[in-house]
């Protein structure tokens, strides 16, 4: 069964480019982004990992750790990082785990509908849908998931925007509207009546009885 929003993210222990990782311990009190890809030394994923490397300061500002998942070995990851750095112009200073036994891919339901993948002769096409994104909270709960086909490069600006929205709304009675970016107005939850909403968030912009905007709380 696939992971759902608010499920506890499966814990695991795996070797990585930063040594052995026990996932829940590794997260600690941070948020985490887990993203997977079919194989090392593939074109689309090289651009994606380069984008993550360039955004490293942004993730750090948001108290968020980033973890790549690959079906290749740590040795291959280390070699591939040189290519990623060449494309990105910055080093890929984030962990990538060895999931050659597909343990994490299966635990997180990252595999195609026909999930059997051969150990020998595996190609990117065999694991074409092993390209997912999870945003996980400090409580180890799944906050958001995304799935991409192999031919479509992930938009990490959108992933960063989604992370901002998750963190903005985490545990508070607000939501973000379509296309929201930090600084724009937010939507006040219906669990607050108008008086309580104004007391908490200031003057409301009431579009409809059930659609009430407030200034983005600092």
C-alpha positions in Angstrom: 0.0 0.0 0.0 1.3 3.5 -0.9 2.2 5.9 1.8 -0.5 8.5 2.6 -0.4 12.0 4.1 0.2 11.7 7.9 1.5 8.2 7.7 4.7 7.6 9.6 7.6 7.5 7.2 9.2 4.0 7.3 12.4 4.0 9.2 15.4 2.3 7.6 19.1 1.8 7.9 21.2 2.2 4.7 24.7 3.0 3.6 25.2 6.4 2.1 27.8 8.8 0.8 27.9 10.2 4.4 28.2 6.8 6.0 25.5 4.6 7.5 22.2 6.4 8.1 19.4 5.3 10.4 16.6 7.4 8.8 14.6 8.6 11.8 17.7 9.4 13.8 19.2 11.2 10.8 16.1 13.4 10.5 16.3 14.4 14.2 14.2 17.6 14.8 14.5 18.7 11.1 12.2 18.4 8.1 13.4 16.1 5.4 13.0 15.8 1.7 13.6 12.3 0.2 13.8 12.0 -3.5 14.6 9.0 -5.6 15.8 8.4 -9.2 16.4 5.3 -11.5 20.2 5.2 -11.8 23.3 7.3 -11.5 24.9 8.8 -14.6 21.6 9.5 -16.3 20.9 12.9 -17.9 17.7 14.1 -16.4 18.7 13.1 -12.9 22.1 14.7 -13.2 20.3 18.0 -13.8 18.0 17.4 -10.9 20.7 16.5 -8.4 22.5 19.6 -9.6 19.5 21.7 -8.9 19.4 20.3 -5.3 23.0 21.1 -4.9 22.4 24.7 -5.9 19.5 25.0 -3.4 21.5 23.6 -0.5 21.6 27.0 1.3 17.8 27.4 0.9 17.1 24.0 2.5 19.5 24.7 5.3 17.7 28.0 6.1 14.5 26.0 6.3 16.0 23.4 8.8 15.5 20.7 6.1 17.8 17.8 5.3 17.8 16.3 1.8 18.4 12.7 1.0 18.8 11.1 -2.4 17.7 7.5 -3.0 19.3 5.5 -5.8 19.5 1.8 -6.8 23.2 2.1 -7.4 26.2 1.7 -5.0 27.8 4.3 -2.8 31.0 4.0 -4.9 29.0 4.9 -8.0 27.3 7.8 -6.1 30.7 9.2 -5.1 31.9 9.1 -8.7 28.6 10.6 -10.0 28.9 13.5 -7.6 31.8 14.8 -9.7 29.6 15.0 -12.7 26.8 16.7 -10.7 29.2 19.3 -9.4 30.5 20.0 -12.9 26.9 20.6 -14.2 25.7 22.5 -11.1 28.8 24.6 -10.5 28.7 23.7 -6.8 29.5 20.4 -5.0 26.7 18.0 -4.3 27.1 18.0 -0.5 24.0 15.9 0.5 23.7 12.3 1.2 22.7 9.7 -1.4 21.9 6.2 -0.1 22.6 2.8 -1.7 19.2 1.2 -2.3 20.5 -1.6 -4.6 18.4 -4.1 -2.7 15.3 -2.0 -3.3 14.4 -2.0 0.4 13.6 1.7 0.6 12.0 1.7 -2.8 9.6 -1.0 -1.7 9.0 0.4 1.8 8.0 3.8 0.2 6.1 2.2 -2.7 8.4 3.9 -5.3 8.3 1.0 -7.8 6.3 0.7 -11.0 3.1 -1.3 -11.1 5.1 -4.3 -12.2 7.6 -3.9 -9.4 10.0 -6.7 -10.2 13.3 -5.3 -11.3 16.2 -7.6 -12.4 19.4 -7.3 -10.4 21.6 -7.8 -13.4 21.2 -5.8 -16.5 18.9 -3.2 -14.8 18.4 -0.1 -17.0 16.8 3.2 -16.1 13.7 2.1 -18.1 13.2 -0.8 -15.7 12.8 1.6 -12.8 11.3 4.5 -14.7 8.8 5.4 -12.0 11.2 5.2 -9.2 11.2 9.0 -9.1 9.3 10.3 -6.1 9.5 13.1 -3.6 8.5 13.0 0.0 8.4 15.9 2.4 8.6 14.6 6.0 8.1 16.5 9.2 10.2 16.4 12.4 7.6 14.1 13.8 8.5 11.6 11.0 5.0 12.0 9.4 4.6 12.3 5.6 3.5 15.8 4.8 3.5 15.7 1.0 4.3 13.4 -1.9 5.0 13.9 -5.6 5.5 11.3 -8.4 7.2 12.0 -11.8 7.7 9.9 -14.9 11.3 9.4 -16.0 10.9 11.9 -18.9 9.9 14.8 -16.8 12.5 16.7 -14.8 11.3 17.7 -11.3 10.8 21.4 -10.6 12.8 22.0 -7.4 11.6 25.6 -7.2 8.1 24.1 -6.8 9.4 21.6 -4.2 10.9 24.4 -2.3 7.6 26.4 -2.5 5.7 23.4 -1.3 8.1 23.0 1.6 7.5 26.7 2.5 3.7 26.1 2.4 4.0 22.9 4.5 6.1 24.7 7.1 3.8 27.7 7.1 0.6 25.7 7.7 2.1 23.0 10.0 0.0 22.9 13.2 -1.8 26.2 12.7 -5.3 27.0 11.4 -4.3 28.4 8.0 -3.9 27.1 4.5 -2.3 28.4 1.4 -4.2 29.2 -1.8 -3.3 28.1 -5.3 0.1 29.4 -6.5 1.0 30.8 -3.0 4.5 32.0 -2.4 5.8 33.3 1.0 4.6 36.8 1.7 1.3 36.4 0.0 -2.0 36.2 1.9 -3.1 32.9 3.5 -6.5 31.4 3.9 -7.9 31.2 7.4 -9.3 27.8 8.4 -13.1 27.4 9.0 -12.4 26.2 12.5 -12.1 29.9 13.5 -15.1 32.2 13.2 -14.6 35.7 11.9 -14.1 37.2 15.3 -11.5 34.6 16.4 -9.8 34.8 13.0 -9.4 38.5 13.2 -8.2 38.4 16.8 -5.5 35.9 15.7 -4.6 37.2 12.3 -5.8 40.7 12.0 -8.3 42.1 9.4 -9.8 39.6 7.0 -10.4 39.9 3.3 -13.6 37.9 3.0 -14.2 36.8 -0.5 -16.9 34.2 0.4 -18.2 33.0 3.7 -15.9 30.0 3.4 -12.9 31.8 1.7 -11.3 34.3 4.1 -7.8 35.7 3.5 -5.4 37.2 6.1 -1.9 38.6 5.8 0.9 36.1 5.9 1.8 35.7 9.5 5.4 36.4 10.2 
